Amino acid sequence: DDSLFSDNGNNNNNNSSNTTTNLFYTRVVLVLLILAGFAIILVLIDSKTERSIEDDGVVDRFQKSKTGGGSARGRGGGGGAGGNNNNNNEHDILGFHSPSMESIYTNNRYYKPRGLGYVNAPRGGLHPLYMIDLTSDERATLGASEEYDNENGDDYEFSPYADVRLEMTEDERKAEREAWSRKLKEIREEYGYWEFDDDDDEEHSSKKSNNKGKKVRRPTVDWIALGEKKKGAYDYDDTNEYGVAWSGEIDPGDFPPGSWQTDPTYVSSFLVQARALVKRVRRSIYDEYGWNEEEYANGGIQFPDSDDPVKKGGNGKTKNVAWMYEESVLALSRKLLRAMMTNDHFYVTLGGHSAAAGHGNNFLQSYMMEFQRVMEPVFDRLGMVLVSSNLAQGGMGTLQLALAGSGIYGVKRDFMIWDSSMTERDGRAQDVFLRQMLLSGETVPILFDMGGGRAAMDKIRAESGAHVGGAAGGGLFPEYKNTTVNFSEKKYNAACWTGRIDVPDHDVQYEGYGGQKSFHPGNYVHQSSARKITLVFLRALDEALTLWEEKATAPKDEGGGIPLDGRYWHLREEDKEIRRALKSTDVNATGCGQMFGMIQRLCTTPMRGAGEWTPRRDPDRSSIRALAKPAEDGYVPGMLGSHEQLYVTRDVLQPQQRVPMGEVDVAMVARSLPPMTRRRGKRSRSLLSRPTSFANNTHSKMGLESPVRAHHVRRHLDGDTKIVPGQGWTVEGHPLGFCDGTSNSECYREKNEPLPHERPQRRPGRHEGRRPQRLARPPIEGRHGRNLHVANGVVPRLQLECEDAGLDNGEQ
């Protein structure tokens, strides 16, 4: 009230003493009001008042758990199951381009709105938990753990090599933290860091004040509702001739006013930071290998169809680590634009043999996991979620899984890698793989060859217009400046186990490490393969950001403006053309047709299947057990053997495998963030306790089911079938845990399982690629020790199921 700060006009004749008295009382009132405000704040904090955020009329309440139980430890807090989970609720939902905090102990948490990829995001294992998903009851069920002090478990400034589970003295842990902090400072000074934070930056805040003074987040697209609205045009369906799914390809007018996609200032600032991010990651790779810009003028990529001699790689000056046709790079850039515009998940999937699986190395050393380690934060800052899956299987190749199509490799694949030339050499199995990857599933992926299969790639490109590329050259070795490594002698540095205080060594120690053969590459070659794929993506991101910048500032009548017009990031029509060409091809002239002369429909029909071999995408749903109909008394196949894991949560990072201090750490450059003092406080979250019993594991229970993809889940026997499901079916030899080939898997951690020293790669921390299972009782011996069992007179049969309708009985 102005009257509190100035004399009212009616009192101009009052004497000076009245004026002084009024001012005195005014000051007293102000002081009392300030004190009262502080008291209210303290009461609110003490009573743990519920926080709510309005979002398009929907209030997401992150209620404080009021169920007691156990004392808090550090800022991680929390007691045992059902304990106080307060830290889960002390965060607003962040913006799409705010850095996600990554836990070194357990699941990452996404404090972000719902993007296109949210509904069908991978769930299970250690995949990130969406805090917007969880009710207070679900959080109470998950509980918090006192097992570790998680004070800095998701703090970027906390070294993962000072993990509290590692056997270290406090002095060693302190020295490691100090060295890590110095390294972070050097990276910030040399390469820079991600400065765009749409949560903290007022100019680009994801939360705006409404007329009631409440913070209201930016509106976002309701992808579920919009998907239902456009379902007839987009949804994958057995009646849809070419099966191209709803992929979020919406019109500019479908973005709600005020969303980040519609804000020119926001987009402009974001693109500046995005370009700087791509540039510093590429530069760090060049520094890691001692390259210069002139030698790798194309970003390390050769364009065979380019008219430019430099791009084509024929001028004798440039060096290349990969090849890709120009239109294929543009197609990849449009896929990336689509994922950025819709805040989608981006799936990079590998099919291959034992060398690709990473045999001889720890699983996290395989090139797919190294690619994920570097590029995950890049995708995160750009508003996407990267899901890299190593689904290679030793001794198997790709043919068997390719015939299962989307069932094993997943319905969503944006970038599909083939690496099986060591076991599938004549091109026919590769042709089967390529066709099924293009035909099956929701999306038509970019195809990428890791060496030895370019002829098949070029052939299917000429036939269908598919987009292809591949790796070039052999293994590369980093050029360390302060460290000497004999790479020929140190081919591998895999370790069976790293001492940790929470798991007794006698439970896991074995001599030797299996799979270290002459034909299996070591960790440095895997790293260089990862860098080749990374450079391809960085080049495509360059193209995407350049196009976005150009069109954002172009006149509307020339297709410019904000939001970015769909013509620059929609791929549905092109995908349909690729599938149309594949379905109408002369099968006899293809490698697939030569392999399956009697059943050539396999070459033109999208396939689906299930199995028990691991790893598999979405393993809980892609198993044979998921297809089984319960017996009359409700019995479904179970597991034989130990159903208890030796330990849960993430594996510790092995200190002997870290990038040496003083050398370029590309992953740290990609993750580089401002100093903690530059950010708004610290965000910490409680460590979730994870169930160790297979029966209690809730891999798929925390997510929502997609209304537009539900038909992909599974098929059962019809209710009126004459086939009566038997009893006594069990599965023997299946690995315990969640084995989906990602860095978020929890796999092969069985307790009390004898692990012979000649096969030590099948122990905690090793690769996943291949594990034979048996359907058990009584056995009919099969290859690799797999058994099929008869129950109640019903013998299982293997059936290849075509999705085409209209076949007569003879053809079926």
Summary of the structure (lengths in Angstrom):
residues: 812
radius of gyration: 28.7
end to end distance: 84.5
largest distance: 111.7
contacts: 2577
relative contact order: 0.13
helix: 34%
strand: 10%
